[in-house]
Amino acid sequence: MWFLVLFLLFVHPVLAQDATASASPTLAPPTPTPYLFTQYSQDYLYQYGLYQQAYLDYVNKKQVYTKYGTITTQKDKYTATINALSARNLTLRSYLIALRTLLNDYQSSNPTATQKVQIDLSKWESWTNEQTTVIPALNNDSDVTRWATDFKNQYPLIQKSIYSALVQHEANLRQTTLIQIQSIADSIKNNSKIQPESQQWISTLAVKSDLVNTSINNSLNYTQRSQNQGRFSNFYPDSRLELSKANNYLIEIIGDLKLIVTKFYHP
């Protein structure tokens, strides 16, 4: 039975969390994907497709205006600009909603911190909601320039919220995995068919468990890096490195448990 459980813990992958983060190996069997996340992630992909179309139309209209410089082509370019900004805003909003919903998975391992991140995402969702009425009301290029400047200043803070959420989700996943492994280790330790000589081996697993927790905490500490207005200080690679360390330690613990069962279990 233990071999089956350990095998399942080892083979299940975690899906990529966003378009910028690649998939990473994981040990925890993923919880069933909530229907809401499926719905919101599909909505994000749909909105992203619309944004790509709107952006290409903007590029085309801008090139035409640059070539001819007429009042008509200028109006067409301005309309395409507003459409592209609106589409981008809706895409960002749909992504924030999907990410916030994704955090429901594995949140039980750290509910307080997870809720804090979700609240932060909700704040930016509200901001993008406001922009759905602000953007169409822009009347001229000067208005667009002022809005773009404001967005540029806000975006590093939005990025911080997004990457903090991604790190929190993966940290929750690693923590959930560790809890599951510790439960299996306790089951092996207390089984009467495991030879007493195994206890020394099992006791050494606590060291690697501490290393897992240290790496998880380090990954989360990086998310607290201060941000300067207008420029994002990207902590995500550092957090991902720590999460990868935690994942490797978890794999080692599973391998150790398999060896313990092989060596000391006698039915």
C-alpha positions in Angstrom: 0.0 0.0 0.0 2.8 2.4 0.9 4.5 1.9 -2.4 1.3 2.8 -4.2 0.8 6.0 -2.2 4.5 7.0 -2.5 4.3 6.4 -6.3 1.3 8.6 -6.7 2.9 11.3 -4.7 5.9 11.2 -6.9 4.4 11.2 -10.4 1.7 13.8 -10.4 2.7 17.1 -12.1 1.4 20.5 -11.3 0.1 22.6 -14.2 1.7 25.9 -15.1 0.1 28.7 -13.1 0.3 31.4 -15.8 1.6 32.1 -19.2 4.9 33.2 -17.9 5.6 30.4 -15.4 6.5 27.0 -16.7 5.3 23.8 -15.1 7.3 22.3 -12.2 7.4 18.8 -10.9 5.4 18.3 -7.7 4.8 15.6 -5.2 1.3 16.3 -4.0 -1.7 14.8 -5.9 -3.5 17.9 -7.2 -6.9 18.6 -5.8 -9.8 18.4 -8.3 -9.7 21.6 -10.3 -12.6 23.8 -9.2 -15.2 24.5 -11.8 -14.8 28.3 -11.1 -11.1 28.2 -11.9 -11.7 26.3 -15.1 -14.3 28.9 -16.1 -12.1 31.8 -15.2 -9.0 30.5 -16.9 -11.0 29.9 -20.1 -12.3 33.4 -19.9 -8.8 34.7 -19.5 -7.6 32.8 -22.6 -10.7 34.1 -24.5 -10.0 37.7 -23.4 -6.3 37.3 -24.3 -7.2 36.3 -27.8 -9.4 39.3 -28.2 -6.6 41.5 -26.9 -4.2 40.1 -29.5 -6.6 40.9 -32.2 -7.2 44.4 -30.9 -3.4 45.0 -30.6 -2.8 43.9 -34.1 -5.5 46.2 -35.3 -3.9 49.1 -33.4 -0.5 48.4 -35.0 -2.1 48.3 -38.4 -4.1 51.5 -37.9 -1.0 53.3 -36.5 1.0 52.3 -39.5 -1.7 53.6 -41.9 -1.9 56.9 -40.0 1.9 57.3 -40.0 1.9 56.8 -43.8 -1.1 59.0 -44.7 -1.6 61.3 -41.7 -5.2 62.2 -42.6 -8.0 63.1 -40.1 -9.7 59.8 -41.0 -6.7 57.7 -40.3 -6.0 59.6 -37.1 -9.5 58.9 -35.9 -9.1 55.2 -36.8 -5.8 55.0 -34.9 -7.4 56.6 -31.8 -10.3 54.3 -31.9 -8.0 51.3 -32.3 -5.9 52.6 -29.4 -9.0 52.7 -27.0 -10.1 49.3 -28.1 -6.6 47.8 -27.5 -6.4 49.4 -24.0 -9.9 48.2 -23.1 -9.1 44.7 -24.3 -5.8 44.7 -22.4 -7.6 45.8 -19.2 -10.2 43.1 -19.5 -7.5 40.5 -20.1 -5.7 41.6 -16.9 -8.9 41.6 -14.9 -9.8 38.1 -16.1 -6.2 36.9 -15.2 -6.4 38.3 -11.7 -9.7 36.6 -11.1 -8.4 33.3 -12.3 -5.3 33.6 -10.2 -7.3 34.5 -7.1 -9.5 31.5 -7.6 -6.5 29.2 -8.1 -5.3 30.1 -4.7 -8.3 28.2 -3.2 -6.3 25.0 -4.0 -4.1 24.0 -1.0 -5.0 27.2 0.9 -5.6 25.1 4.0 -1.8 24.8 4.5 -1.6 28.5 5.1 -5.0 30.1 5.1 -4.1 33.5 6.7 -1.3 34.3 4.2 -3.3 33.0 1.3 -6.3 35.1 2.1 -4.1 38.2 2.4 -2.8 37.6 -1.1 -6.3 37.1 -2.4 -7.4 40.3 -0.9 -4.5 42.1 -2.6 -5.6 40.6 -5.9 -9.2 41.7 -5.3 -8.0 45.2 -4.8 -6.5 45.2 -8.3 -9.6 43.6 -9.7 -11.5 46.6 -8.4 -9.0 48.9 -10.0 -9.4 47.2 -13.4 -13.2 47.4 -13.0 -12.9 51.2 -12.6 -10.8 51.3 -15.8 -13.6 49.7 -17.9 -15.4 53.1 -17.6 -12.3 55.3 -17.5 -10.7 54.1 -20.7 -13.6 54.6 -23.1 -14.0 58.1 -21.7 -10.5 59.2 -22.8 -11.1 62.0 -25.4 -7.7 62.7 -26.9 -4.1 61.7 -27.1 -3.2 63.7 -24.1 -5.7 61.9 -22.0 -4.4 58.6 -23.3 -0.8 59.6 -22.4 -1.7 60.6 -18.9 -3.6 57.3 -18.4 -0.7 55.3 -19.8 1.7 57.0 -17.4 -0.5 56.2 -14.5 -0.8 52.6 -15.6 3.0 52.4 -16.0 3.4 53.5 -12.4 0.8 51.1 -11.1 1.9 48.1 -13.0 5.0 47.1 -10.9 2.6 46.9 -7.9 0.3 44.7 -9.9 3.2 42.5 -10.9 4.2 42.2 -7.3 0.7 41.0 -6.4 0.6 38.5 -9.3 4.0 36.9 -8.6 3.4 36.9 -4.9 0.2 34.9 -5.6 2.1 32.5 -7.8 4.7 31.9 -5.1 2.1 31.5 -2.4 0.2 28.9 -4.4 3.4 26.9 -5.1 4.4 27.2 -1.4 1.0 26.0 -0.3 1.4 23.0 -2.7 4.8 22.1 -1.2 3.6 22.5 2.3 0.6 20.3 1.6 2.9 17.7 0.1 5.1 17.7 3.2 2.1 17.2 5.4 1.1 14.2 3.4 4.6 12.7 3.4 4.8 13.2 7.2 1.5 11.4 7.6 2.9 8.4 5.6 6.1 8.5 7.6 4.2 8.3 10.9 2.2 5.4 9.5 5.3 3.5 8.6 7.0 4.4 11.9 4.0 3.0 14.0 3.4 -0.1 11.9 4.2 -3.3 13.9 5.6 -5.0 10.8 8.4 -2.5 10.4 11.5 -3.7 12.1 12.8 -1.5 15.0 16.1 -0.9 13.2 14.1 1.4 10.9 13.5 4.0 13.6 16.9 5.6 13.3 16.4 6.0 9.5 13.0 7.5 10.0 14.2 10.0 12.6 16.7 11.5 10.0 13.7 12.5 7.8 13.0 15.3 10.2 16.2 17.1 9.1 15.1 17.1 5.5 11.6 18.2 6.5 13.1 21.2 8.2 15.0 22.0 5.0 11.7 21.9 3.1 10.1 24.4 5.5 13.2 26.6 5.4 13.1 26.7 1.6 9.4 27.4 1.5 9.8 30.3 4.0 12.7 31.7 2.0 10.6 31.7 -1.2 7.8 33.6 0.6 10.3 36.1 2.2 11.4 37.1 -1.3 7.9 38.3 -2.1 8.4 41.1 0.6 11.1 42.8 -1.5 10.3 46.5 -1.7 9.3 47.9 -5.1 10.1 51.3 -6.5 7.4 53.2 -8.3 7.6 52.6 -12.0 10.0 49.7 -11.9 9.4 46.1 -10.9 12.1 44.3 -8.9 11.6 40.7 -10.0 11.8 38.4 -7.0 10.2 35.5 -8.8 13.3 33.7 -10.0 14.7 33.7 -6.5 11.5 32.3 -5.1 11.3 29.7 -7.7 14.8 28.5 -6.9 13.8 28.0 -3.3 10.7 26.2 -4.3 12.7 24.0 -6.5 15.0 23.2 -3.5 11.9 22.3 -1.4 10.7 20.1 -4.2 14.0 18.2 -4.4 14.1 17.6 -0.7 10.5 16.2 -0.9 11.6 13.9 -3.6 14.6 12.7 -1.5 12.3 12.1 1.5 10.0 10.0 -0.7 13.0 8.0 -1.9 14.1 7.5 1.7 10.7 6.2 2.7 10.7 3.7 -0.2 14.1 2.4 0.9 12.9 2.1 4.5 9.8 0.1 3.4 11.9 -2.1 1.2 14.6 -2.8 3.8 12.6 -3.1 7.0 9.0 -4.1 6.2 8.3 -7.8 6.8 4.6 -8.8 6.5 
